[in-house]
Amino acid sequence: QVQLEESGGGLVQAGGSLRLSCAASGRTVSSYAMGWFRQAPGKEREFVAMIRWSGLSTYYADSVKGRFTISRDNAKNTVYLTLNSLKPEDTAVYYCAATSRRYATIPAEYDYWGQGTQVTVSS
């Protein structure tokens, strides 16, 4: 079993930045691909970014490409999502997740989930 815990969310003005962290426990996630998703009120959970176990390959949703960066530190069992140039439409609960697949962009393909952290961007 893998437990994931997100942190780093908060309230920020448009154009600002945040760094989200996802700490894993219970089992190492170094062999898992890790992803970030987000869910705004009344909307479905959507893919944001993912990173393969090696950290050498990353993938992003078009809506965040060039603004968000996913990274991981396997020694610390932690995955990060750096959010830059934030927009009000980025407001959502952000979730991290782990998958045994090499590539996955839909929620059903992920095996473990955190509880989420709220990101609110004011205009």
N, C-alpha and C positions, 0 to 999 in steps of 0.2 A: 504493500500500500504506500501511496505517496500523499502527503499532506502539503498543500500549497497555501501560502499566506501572502497576500498583496499588502503593500503599504506605499505611502508617498502621495496619495491623492490629496485634493484640497481645492480651494477657491483661488482662481488666478484671473487676472485681466487678459483680455484679448491681446495677442502678441507675446504673451509671457511663456514661461517654460515650467515644466515639472519633470521629475524623474521618478518613475514608478519602479518598485522592486517587488520581486516575487521570490520568497524564500521557501525552499523545499525541505521537508523533513520526512523521516520514516524510511526513506529509501533514496539512494542517489538518483538524480535525474540526468546524470551525465550521458546516459545512453538514450535518452528521450529527446525528441524534438519538442520545442516549447513554443507556445503561441500566446498571443494577446488578442482578446476580443473585447467588444464593448456593447453596451445595451443602454439605449436612451429610453425614457418613459414612452410607452405605447409602441415601441419598435422592437423588431426582432434582434437577437444577438448577432453582431456582425464581426467578421474577421478584420483584424487590424494588421497583425504582423506575425511572422513565425521565424524560428531560427533552428537549424539542424543541430544535432548533438555536438558536432565538431565546432560549431560557431562560424564555419566558413561560408555557409549559404544562408541568406536571409531573403524574405519575401514580404511584400507590403501591399496593402490595399491601395488603390489609386488615390483615394481621398487623403491619404496620409503620407504618400511617397514624397520624399524630400524634406519632410517636416519631422517625422518620427524616426527613431533609431532603436532597433532591438539589439541587445547584446547579452552575453552570458558569461558567468565565471563559474566553471564547473568545480573548481577547488572550494568555492564558497556555496555551491549548490544554489545559486541565485541567478535569476534572469532579470534583466532591466528593460524598461521602455522609457526612452527619453523623448519628451514631447516638446517641440519647439514651435514657435509661431502659432500658438493656439488660437482657435476660433470658437465662437459660441456654439457652433454645430458640433464641436468635439465633446461637448458636455454629455456625460454618460457614466455609468458604472463600468469600470474596466476590470476584466477578469484575466488571470493567467491560467493556462491549461497545459497539460502534458499529454503527448501522444507517442505511441510506439511506431507510428507510421513515419516514413521518411519525409512525406509531404502531406499536409492536411490544412484545409482552409474552411471546413465547415464544422460546427460544434459537435455533431454526432461522431466525428472521427477522433475526438479527444477522449482520453481515458480518465483523467483526473482534473479537477477544477478547484480554484480557490473561491473564497467568499466574495471577492470583489472590493474595489476601492473607488470612492466617488471622485470624479473630476468635474468641476463646475467652472466654466469659462464665462466671465461677465463681459458685456460689450461696452 
